[in-house]
Amino acid sequence: MHIPDGFLSPQTYVPAYAVCAGLWVLGMRRLRARLDEETLPWLAVMTALSFVLMMVALPLPGGSTVHAAGIGLLALSFGVWMSFLAVSLVLAMQALLFGDGGITALPVNALAMGLAGSMAAWWTWRGLRRTNESLALFAAGWVSMVLPALLVALVLGIQPAIAHDTAGRPLFFPFGPEVVLPAVLLPHALVGLGEGLLTLLGHRYLTRRRAQPA
Amino acid sequence: MNNPFADPGARRDRLALLAYALAVLAATLVHDPRWLAGGLTVTLLLAGSGAGGLLSRVLRTVLPFNLAVSMGYLMLAWLRTEPPWQTLLLLNLRVLLLTAITFLFVRRVNLFRALGFSRSLTYLLGLAYSQALTFRRAHEDFRLALVSRSPRRPGLMDRYRVSAAAASWYLEKALAAARESAQALRSRGFFDA
């Protein structure tokens, strides 16, 4: 789902950075009240966990691989703002400390995966938990993967329309939504099943373990 | 707490962060392949004796995605009977340049020092980074363990089982690490006014 550097136009990533910076400040302010010797290590360690979950590649029949992200798990365990900040931190770490992923793509990925993905997971879980808790957790994980994929695909798909030369040739990502939407959404609908399972099992496990005294 | 602005190393790293941001912006505002190729040459010259290694790492990183995009675009251009070369050259040079600038920045600058203006942010980044390194090493150990213990190439189910075991181990390790860090912060009075 990550967009590498060089495929997003400045018309896209500059406003995305402006929006993201505002939300990072807002998120840090909201979190500061909750930041103590319990929550700070939790946020750091869950950030690292999300980072490594993105490295656990699950093989698909046919030779390709996909990976989970743990966004649903983070959102349900720590709330939307902490999840947004943790995912942003993962993306920043990947780009700036491990040289993996794009710095121009960071705000779009953070908004899509960290904010929209976390909000979608949270509200799906809130909406369904009275009906069936397991279904709510699974659906929260699935939607936290598919909605960001849809948003990322749309952002990529509009690039030829908003950034092209006088001859109409694309200057950044060259495919329109008719190509990129099915190419991105179909695999992620499948990956979302794994993310749903991870959210269901991981959330139950964490809830049980956090309830235990240290 | 030390004033990070008084530390010349921190000041240099913060200036490097600013220069990096400006270089990235410039690389996306320029649409002439000659300028992008010039930028790539300058970046490699700045890398000095590490230029070969940097270029090799950049190529290995961008190859899968760029190859897929370039082949797709080549096919699309062929169907539309358009010459694809200028677009392909521009796209690939831009991606190479941006990735090379990032890798050079990562190699040369201490990001922890550059972000030293916030104690919580530095601590959060440091803890997350050290945990990520531990997990990354463990991830490689899990992969090697599967390969070394399998007489044949591991099947799909073997790899699923190892992934599940690894995820469970990461969760256990994360819980233990969070508890240890909380105790360390409490014992050092990190949040005491």
Interface residues (C-beta under 8 A of the other chain):
Chain A: P4 D5 G6 F7 L8 S9 P10 Y13 V14 L35 D36 E37 E38 L40 P41 W42 L43 A44 V45 M46 T47 A48 L49 F51 V52 L53 M55 V56 L58 P59 P61 L89 V90 M93 A95 L96 L97 F98 G99 D100 G102 I103 T104 D165 R169 P170 L171 F172 F173 P174 F175 V179 L198 G202 Y205 L206 R209 A214
Chain B: V24 L25 A27 T28 L29 H31 R57 T61 V62 F65 N66 V69 G72 Y73 L76 Q86 T87 L90 L91 R94 V95 L97 L98 T99 T102 F103 F105 V106 L111 S120 Y123 L124 L125 L127 A128 Y129 Q131 A132 T134 F135 R136 A138 H139 L156 R159 Y160 S163 A166 A167 S168 Y170 L171 A174 L175 A177 A178 R179 E180 S181 A182 L185 R186 F190 F191
